[in-house]
Each structure stands twice: as structure tokens, then as C-alpha cells.
Amino acid sequence: MGHRKLSSPRRGSAALRPRKRSSEFLPTPKSWPYIQSNEPKLLGFIGYKVGMTHIFMIDDKQTSPNYGKEIYVPVTIIETPPIIPVALRAYYIDSKGEPSVLTEYWGELDEKVRKILSERKINKLNIDKEKMKSKLDNISNNIQKIVALRVLAVTQPYLIPSLGKKKPDVAEIQIGGGNNIKQQLDYALSVLGKEVQVKNVFREGQLIDIIGVTKGKGFQGVIKRYSVVELPRWHKHRKGSRKIGARGPSISTPSYTPQPGQMGFHRRTEYNKRVLKIGDDPKEINPAGGFVNYGIVKNTYLVIEGSTLGSKKRPLFLRYPIRPTWSPQSAPKITYVNLASQQG
């Protein structure tokens, strides 16, 4: 039996297992934060990743060593055309102690929204008004049982010609804020079938969480997938070097053995990404010739500090932060935005 040292560094992370392909192209949050606000609002939004550029801004974080100085910051642009809430879902706690749907209410939708739903093949074009009225009465009569209200929202990707798709993405978005469920219900009924802008959900300077699917890299071996050290190459090494030495349980990590498999296209959440700017004029951020592999931004956009997960044109779910590290009160002052051509 060959000798093996008894201690070695763990190769790769044992977290976030199993490392399998995401079941959804646009994942939705599994939990929602509680926000203190007198006005009800949606706790999330949907955007499409454009690409990266860089800016110069005045550092406004008081604990930073560069506070008050101009700093260089890489940023990600996310295009956020308006979303349209089309239905309301009321949740209550069932006998098993889990949230369940009490009822689903569809409001009166105009022709534009009906066309969007037909492209998504949602069979709600002929809504029975009497049936919907009884469902709304059911929500009102059981207002004490309701623990959460969520809207079913659809995107408008056809407003972004560079995406090359018309089929909208659909996601549930919870309503937060307000003083009680009744106030949230009134807000939900007021936005059904109407466009909601991202500026009505988020504000400049705040932190958000980004939920999405990472870049897919296909089936990979242990060298790339877990950064396992390649075995030494010598003349009798006929069985290969880009693999692990043994798959049996070891002394140091008995329940963890790196294996080849799917790498990338995983559901992930990035916490506390700061919104530096919410803009309506795309000329302020469009580089000469447009963004590589995306094109020209034509709608409202967000400037996010740092990088974000996913490939370009991928839908991302933007949510209020569930565990914020600090609470910026205002947006930083941006002094320069790079508009140079990215075409090389």
C-alpha cells in the first residue's frame, strides 16, 4: 500500500452541493426580507445583464481609508425595462406550518398585457369576472389569515432589441412595507396590469441582493472543477495525471472526495451589491459602438458596484438585501464614466 500524507489542504469548496445545473433560467428568492416603510412596495425587480465598464466616484463610506477621495470602481450595467404585475397571490400558513396559496386573483388586463401573456402561453386571456370577484372577496374576508401577498410579474424583453427574444420572463415578487396587510392589498390592486419602473422599487445608493444562474462551463474534470493538484508526470504514468489519486475515504476528509461533473450554470445569490446609479438616459453609459456581445442600452438601467454573476443578456432577479452590512443614505457622486469603445 502506497504512502499518503495524513494532512493536506481541502481542494475546492464542499459548500453549495450538489453542484448540478439550475432547474430555472430565472430563479426566484426562497426567502424575503422585512423592510420598515410606511409605503408598500415590491421587494424585487427583474433586469438583464449588459456588461461591465468602469467609473470614477467620490468614496462616501466613512470607514474607508479613501473616504472623500476620488476612486476607480469597476461596475456592471443591468438594463431594467418596466415590469407588469398581472396577478395577485395571497399566502397563509397551512396545517403543516408551511406557507400555501390561499387564492390567486387576476385583475382586468388591457390588450397589451394580454398579448404578453399569450406569448408566454399563459391561459388567462378569458378571465371570468364573477369568479375573480369571488376570489377577491375571499382575500378580503380572510385578511387576518394572510401572511404574505405576492404579485406575478412579467417582463418586457421586446423593449431590448439586442436580446433577440419576445417571450417574457415570469416571477413572483413579494410586497413589503406598509402598516398592515390591508394597505399592501390596496397597493397590489392599484398596480395590477400597469407598468412598474425600477425607480419605484429601488433607490440610488442602496444595497441589493442579486439572484441568478452562473455561466455554464459544461462537464469538467477535478483539476478545473476543484483545483486539485495535478499528479507528477513520469514515464510509468500511463493512467494519467489530471485526476485524483484515490476515491476512497481519507483520514482528513472522510466524507468529501472531488469528482468530475457539471461546472457552472448553478443557482447562486450575491449579497449586498450596491446600486450606484439609476439612470433614464442611456447615452450616459453607452460606449462607442455599444457593449460587446450585447449592443446598445435603450431603457432604464442600474449601475452596480463590482461584478455580478451570469453571462451577458441573462435575466437576474434583484431583491432587497436580506442581511445588509450597512445602510447608505444617499448615492455617491460619480465624476467620470468610461465611454470608450469596447470593440478593441
ZISULLIN-V830812 format. One record per backbone hydrogen bond with DSSP energy under -1.0 kcal/mol. CO is the residue of the C=O (numbers start at 0). NH is the residue of the N-H. If there is no record, write none. Layout:
BEGIN
co->CO nh->NH
co->CO nh->NH
END
This chain:
BEGIN
co->17 nh->19
co->36 nh->177
co->40 nh->175
co->42 nh->319
co->44 nh->317
co->46 nh->315
co->47 nh->78
co->48 nh->312
co->50 nh->76
co->52 nh->74
co->53 nh->337
co->54 nh->72
co->55 nh->334
co->55 nh->335
co->56 nh->70
co->58 nh->67
co->60 nh->63
co->63 nh->66
co->65 nh->68
co->68 nh->58
co->70 nh->56
co->72 nh->54
co->73 nh->305
co->74 nh->52
co->75 nh->303
co->76 nh->49
co->76 nh->50
co->77 nh->301
co->78 nh->47
co->82 nh->195
co->83 nh->153
co->84 nh->192
co->86 nh->151
co->87 nh->104
co->88 nh->149
co->89 nh->101
co->90 nh->146
co->90 nh->147
co->91 nh->99
co->93 nh->96
co->97 nh->93
co->99 nh->91
co->102 nh->89
co->104 nh->87
co->109 nh->113
co->110 nh->114
co->111 nh->115
co->112 nh->116
co->113 nh->117
co->114 nh->118
co->115 nh->119
co->116 nh->121
co->121 nh->123
co->127 nh->131
co->128 nh->132
co->129 nh->133
co->130 nh->134
co->131 nh->135
co->132 nh->136
co->133 nh->137
co->134 nh->138
co->135 nh->139
co->136 nh->140
co->137 nh->141
co->141 nh->144
co->141 nh->145
co->147 nh->90
co->148 nh->174
co->149 nh->88
co->150 nh->172
co->151 nh->85
co->151 nh->86
co->152 nh->170
co->153 nh->83
co->155 nh->158
co->156 nh->159
co->159 nh->162
co->168 nh->154
co->170 nh->152
co->172 nh->150
co->173 nh->42
co->175 nh->40
co->179 nh->183
co->180 nh->184
co->181 nh->185
co->182 nh->186
co->183 nh->187
co->184 nh->188
co->185 nh->189
co->186 nh->190
co->190 nh->193
co->195 nh->82
co->196 nh->199
co->197 nh->200
co->197 nh->201
co->202 nh->205
co->205 nh->274
co->207 nh->272
co->208 nh->318
co->209 nh->269
co->210 nh->316
co->211 nh->267
co->217 nh->262
co->219 nh->260
co->220 nh->224
co->221 nh->225
co->221 nh->227
co->233 nh->236
co->235 nh->237
co->236 nh->239
co->240 nh->230
co->240 nh->242
co->252 nh->255
co->260 nh->219
co->262 nh->216
co->264 nh->21
co->265 nh->213
co->267 nh->211
co->269 nh->209
co->272 nh->207
co->273 nh->304
co->274 nh->204
co->276 nh->302
co->278 nh->300
co->280 nh->283
co->281 nh->284
co->281 nh->285
co->286 nh->289
co->290 nh->293
co->290 nh->294
co->294 nh->290
co->299 nh->79
co->300 nh->278
co->301 nh->77
co->302 nh->275
co->302 nh->276
co->303 nh->75
co->310 nh->313
co->313 nh->48
co->315 nh->46
co->316 nh->210
co->317 nh->44
co->318 nh->208
co->332 nh->57
co->335 nh->55
co->338 nh->287
END
